[in-house]
Amino acid sequence: MRVPLAGAAVALAAVGAFAQTAETDACAEVETYELPDLSISAVESLEEPVPHCKLTGLLGREIGFSIWLPADWNGKFVMGGGGGFVGSIQNQALPLGALQRGYATAGTDTGHQAGGIDGSWALNDLERLVNYGHVAIHRVAETAKHIAAMHYAKRPERAYFAGCSNGGRQAMAFSQRYPDAFDAILAGAPAFDFAGVAAAFLNVTKHMYPDMDDLAAPLLTPDDRAALAKAVLAQCDANDGLEDGIMNDPRDCDFDPGTFGLVPEKIAAIQSVYDGPRNAGGPLHAGWPFGGEDAQGGWGAWLAGVGQQPAGGPPSAAFGFGVDIMRYMVLHDPDWRYEGMTFDGFRERAATAAATLSATSPDLDAFRTAGGKLLIYHGWSDAALSALATISYVDEVYARDARARDDVRLFLMPGVLHCAGGPGPWMVDYLDVIEQWVATDTAPDQLIAGFADGSGARPLCAHPEKVVYVGGNGRSPESFECR
């Protein structure tokens, strides 16, 4: 049982005044809830996807949040993360079916309103930066657990967190900063090393768009990426024994971009993706594994750009995130440009921002001692955040304490893009997985992931084991083993 918001005992003494009864409108009662630093702006009684109350308001000066309270409560709470720079109230637990399953749930804008790739809100505003980094999600989670206790006259018996991308970073921040907040945490494709991710994005962007005043088209064209993807698969697709457009482990691919028939500048741009950023001290962050070069939602959206810059928007997500992290979170200089920049001293320049934004510590002792479970998943073809970086983090956790594998599991998804999508199998009932893990105290060794088109499924294997094809139907779990 997790400890609720400080002062909960006092408020719960008056819970009889707030508990649901057959004679009253439960949603109307929500309007009467009072907590320090809390203002409620709207309470809605909704019927879809299931009957529930939705409370929206502010914590403190500007942390926006919503809390969803289902009429048929399962006695548990799940906090949902938010992607990118957030900037609107988001709840990544909702697409997992949290409400339909009866969870009370909550989401937040992390303390600012803006587009998801617009970091200008952080300029010279360290309060907002810290709220975005970790404070807002913690405050909203504890407030939501408290309100659930008031609403149902019972504290949540279990509490979970679910997020992907930046939501995955938030998930890992909870495991490291607030170790007793959740019984289990689901972290998908986590952006846990903010400084390293910024360096990786900028390293690629400097090659794709060497002149910040000329963003009409990337150096690497869609045709270049299509030819590259074809060449990679031609050499490596069959390495796993099954030629199906999915590489079970891209680390087994020995494709040499230097042999690809393009001009040197384009080869260098391709190599910047696979190699990652470096300085005189060595690598700053992992590069990307092979895969996703011409997939919709792959390199074009994230790294290279699609060749048509949207009006008022960045030419690629890497450009948008990388530049805005430097301008508004690291240097607080809205006129900063990357032409001529080097990565010498990069970690040192980014250290202050990273101290609040990153979640890189392999020390999960307090979280594990509190009984916490951490499930991480990452698509091998993710062009937003490198699966290799996530592997390195989990390996650090295991190297520090081999027993951590009882409480921390990583599942890699062949052929899967950022959080979901791509040719690989990615449909997993993650809420059920963490529920069963907590209930049985038995860590999962395999997950069964369905293909989005309903054509079958495959197993995912707990790292460091890999999925191995042993023969038969490539869309049947029985055709694969974990070794």
N, C-alpha and C positions, 0 to 999 in steps of 0.2 A: 504494500500500500504506500503510495507516494504522499509526501507532505503537501497539503494545499497552501494557498496564499497565506502569508503571515496574517494573523488575526482572524483566521477562519473560525476558530472555536467560539469567539464572541458573536460573530454573525450567525453561526449555526444555532446558537441558543435561541434565536428568534425565528427559526426555520418554519415553525408552525404557521406563522403569519403568511408565509410565501408558498407553502406546499399546495400542489394541485388538489382540487376537490371536484366532485361531480357537479357542484352547484355553480362553479365559477369558470370564467374563461381563462384558461391557463396562460394564454398569450398576453391578456390584459394585465395579469399579475406581474409579468416581466417588467412592465413599465415602472413598477414600484421599487424595483431593486436599487439599492444605494450602496456604493462602495467608494472609498476615498479615491479621488483623482479620476473618477469614472463619470462620463456623461453619455446618456442614451439618446440617440437622435431618431431612431425608428424602431418599431416593433411590428412585425408582420406575421399574420397567421396564414400559412401556406399549405396547400394540399399536395403539391408535387415536389419531388417524386414520391414522397410519403407525407402524411400530415405532420407539420412541425411549426415551431415558432422560430423566427429569425430576428435576432437582436443586432442592431448596428449602432456604433457609437465611437467615442474617442477615449483613449487613455492619455492622461497628461495633456500636453499642449497640442499634439498632432498625430498620435499613433492611432490610425483608423483600424477598426476591426469589425468583424461580424461573428456571431455565435449562432449555430443552428442546434435547436433542441427538439428532437423527435418526440412525438406523442408516445410512441412505443419504444421506450428506451431500453437498451440492452445492459445498462449499468456501467458502461465504459465510455471513455473519452479518447478522441484522436485529434491531434493538432495537425493541420495541413500547412505545408510550406508554400513558398512563392518563387517564381522563376525570374531570371535576369536581375535587373535592379528593382524589381517589384513595382512600386509606385501606384498600385491599385490593390484593393482587398482581394487576395487570392487564397485559395484553399485546395491544395493538391490532394487532399484526402477525399474530396467529393467525387472525382472521377473513378476512385477505387470502390465506390458504392458505400461510403461511410454512412450516409443517411438511411439508405435502404436497409442496411444491416442494423440500424438502431443506435448508432453511436452519436453521442453529443460531440460536436466538432466546431472548430474555429479557424479563422484565417485573419491575416493582417496585411496592411499596405507597408508595414515596417517604418511608418513615421513620415511619409512624404507622398505627394501625388505627382506622377510624371509617367512618361512612356517607359517601357521596359528596357530600352537601350539608351536612355537619357540619364546621364549622371550629373547634370548641372545642378540639381538640388543639393548636392553635397559641398558645393564650393564654399570654403571658409565656414563650414557649419559642422563642427565636430560632434555636436549632440545628434544631429541627423545621421552622421556616419556611424556612431556607436549604436544608435537605434537599429539601423539597417544591419549592422554587423551581427548583433545577437540580442540586444536588450529588448527590442520590441516583441520578438517572438516569445521570449521568456515571460514578459509581463502579460502578454495576451493569453498565453497558455495557462498561467496560474490564475488569472482573473476568470477565464472560461471554466476552469475546473471548479472554482469557487461558486460561480453562478450556477453551474450544473448542480452542485450540492444544495444550493438554495432552492432551485427549481423542483428538484425531485425528492427533496428531504433525505438525501443520501449522497454521500461522497462517491465519486467514480471508483469502482473497485479495481480498475486497470486504466492506465493511460499510455497512449502510443503517439509517436510522431511519424509522419509520412511526407517525404519530399524528394524532388528530383532536380538536378542541375544546381541552381542557387539554393533550391529547397533541400538538396542533398548536402550542401555546405551547412545550411542551418541545422540539419539533422546531426551532422558531425560536431557542430558547435555545442549542441546540447550534450552529447556524450562526453565532451571534454570540459565544458564550463559549468554545466548544471547536471551533474551526474545522477541525481536522485529525482529528476523531473519526470522521467518516463520509464515504464517497464520494458518497452521494446521500441527500437528506432529503426525506421526504414530509410536508407540513404541511397537514392539512385543517382548515378553519374555525377558524383559530387564535385563542385567547384571549390574544393577545400583549400587549395593553395592559391589565394587570390593574386599574390605577386607573381608566382610562377605562371599562372594562366595569362596574366597581362603581358608578361614577357613573350610567351609563346604566340599570342595573338599579334603582338607588334612585330615580332620577327617575321611572321608570314606576311603581314600587311605591308611591311616595308618593301618586300619583293613584289607583291601583287600590284601595289599602288605606290611606286617610288616617289611620285610627285603629288603632294596633298592638294594641289590646285587642279589636278587632272584626274578625276574620279569617274570619268565616263565609262571606262571599260578596264577590266583587270588585265594584267600581263598574260595570265593563263586563261585561254578562251574555253567555252563549253566544249568545242571540238577537241581541244587539247586534253581536257579532262576525260572525255569519252574514250579517246584513244588510249590514254593512260590506264583507265579502268580495265579496258579490254586486254591490254598487255599484261597487267598484273594477274588477272584471272587466268589468262592463257598459260602463264608460267606456274601459277600456284594453286589454282582451284582444286586440282586433282590430288594435291599432296595428302589430303585426309582420306583418300580412297573413294571420294564421291564427288563427281563433277556436277555441281548444282548451283554455282554462283555464290556459294557460302564457304568461307574459309573457317574451319573449326578453331584454328589458332593461327592468326597472321604472323606470329613470331617464327613460324616454320617456313615462311616465304623468304626467299633469297633474291628477290627481284632487285636489279641494280638500275636506279633511275638514270645513272650516267650513260647507260646504253640506249636510252630512249631517244629517238630521233628528233630532237628539238634544239633550238638555239640555246647557247649557254645560259642566257638570262632566264629562260623558262625552266631549264634544268635546275638552276639554283633556286628558283621559286618552289619547285616540286620538292627539292631536297630540304628546304626550310621547314616544310611540313613534317617530313619523316624524321628529320634530325632533331628538331627543337632548338631553342635558343641556347647559346653558350657565351661565356666570356673567358678571360685568361685563367680563371679559376676552375673552369670545367662547365658541365651542363647546368643550366638554370632551371630547366623543366624538361620533362619527357616530351619527345615528339609524338606524332600520331602513328599508329600502326597502319599497315595497308588495309584498304577497304573504304568504301563510301566516296570514292573519287568523283563519280558522276551521278550518284544517287540523288533523287529529289530529297532535300533536307540534309544533304551531305556537304561536300567541299564547296559547292556553288553558293549555298545559303550562308555557310559559316566562315569559310576561309578565303576562297578565291573571289567570291562575288559572281553574280549571274550575268553581269555585263549591262545591266539596266538599273542605274542608281535610282531608287525611289525619291520622289520630290521631298526635300527636307530631311531625308534619312541617310544613314551611312550606306556605302556600297556593299558592305558585308558586315555580318555580325561581329567578326573579329576586329574590323576597323572600329565599329561603334563602341564595343566594350573596351578594347585596348586603349584607344585614345581618351575616352571619358574617364577611365580609371586613372590615367596619368594626369589629365587636366584637373579633375575635380576631387580626387581622393588622395592622390600621392603628392602632387606638386602644388595644387591649388593655383594653377595658372591657366586660365581659359584660352590663352593664345599659344600654348605649347604646341610644337610640331615635332614630328619624329624624323624628318630629314636630317641626316648627319648624326643622329643619336647612336651611341654605342651602349652595350650592356655592361660595361665596366662599372662596378659599384652599384648595379641595379638593385640588388637585394637590400643594400644599405639605404638607398634612397626611398625604397618602398617599405622600410621596416615599421614606421609608425602606423601607416594604414594597415599593414598586414597584421599588426598586433591585435587589431579589433576585427578584421575581416576574415582572416585565415583560421583554419582549424586543423593544424598539421601535427599536433602532439600525438605520439604513439602511446602515451601514458593513459590507459583507460582503467587504471586500477580502481579508482573511486566508483566509476560507473559499473564495473563488473562486481565489485564488492556489494553494491546496492542491489544486485540481481539483474542488472540491465542486459539486454540482448541487442546487438547491432547487426542488421542484415544490410549488406551493400550489394548493389547490382550495377553492371556497366556493360553497354553494348560495345562489342569489338570494333564496329564500324562507325562509332560516334565521332563526328567531325567537329563537334563543339568542344568536348573535353576528353582528353586522352585516357583510354583505359589503362595504359601503361603507368600513368601517374598513380591511379588508384591501386593498381597491383603493388607498386613500390611502397605505398603507405601501409597496406595490409601486411606486406612482408616485414616492414619495420615493427608493426604491432606484434607479430608472431615472433620475430627475432628477440624482442625485448622480453617476452614472456610466452613461451610455447603453449601454456595453458589457456591463453586468450582465445585460441581456436574454439574452445567450448562456448564462448560467448560472442564471438565476432566471426561472421561468415561473409565471403565474397563470392558472387556468382557472375561469371562472364558470359555474355550472350552473343554467339557467333552471328555475324551478318546483321546485327541490330544497330540502328542509328542512335540519336541522342534521346535517351529516356525510353523511346519506343520507335517503331517503324523500321523500314528496311526489309530485305528479303528473308531475314532470319526469324526464328520463333521468339516472341517477346510477351505473349499474353500469359501472365502468371497472376494467381489470386494472392497477392502479397499480404493483404490483411489476414487472410486465413493462415498463411504461413507463419507470420509472427505470433498470431493467436495460439497456434498449436505449439510453437516453440516455447512460449511462456507457460502454457498449460502443462506440457510434458517435461519441460526442462531438458529436452533433447534437441540438439542442434541439427538442422536439416543437412543431409549430405547431397541430396539431389532435389531439384525442382523440375516439374513438368511444365514446359512452355509451349503454348499453342501458336500456330501460325495464324496471322490475322485473317486470312481468307478462309479459315475453317478446314483447311486441307490436311490437318494432322498436327503432330506435336513431336517434340524432342526433349530429352533431359538436359538440364543445365547442371554442371558439376561444381561442387564447392572447391574453390581454389585451395591448394595448388593442383588438384586433380583436373584433368582435361576430359572433354567428351571425345570418345573414339568410336568411329564407325566400324561395325563388325559384320556388316552385310545385311541385305534385305531392303525393305522399303525405307527410303530416306525421310519419310514423314511419319515414321512409327517409332515411338520411344524404344521398342524392343530391339531396334537395329543399332543401338548405341550403348556404350558402357562408359563409366567414369573410371579413369585410371590415373 
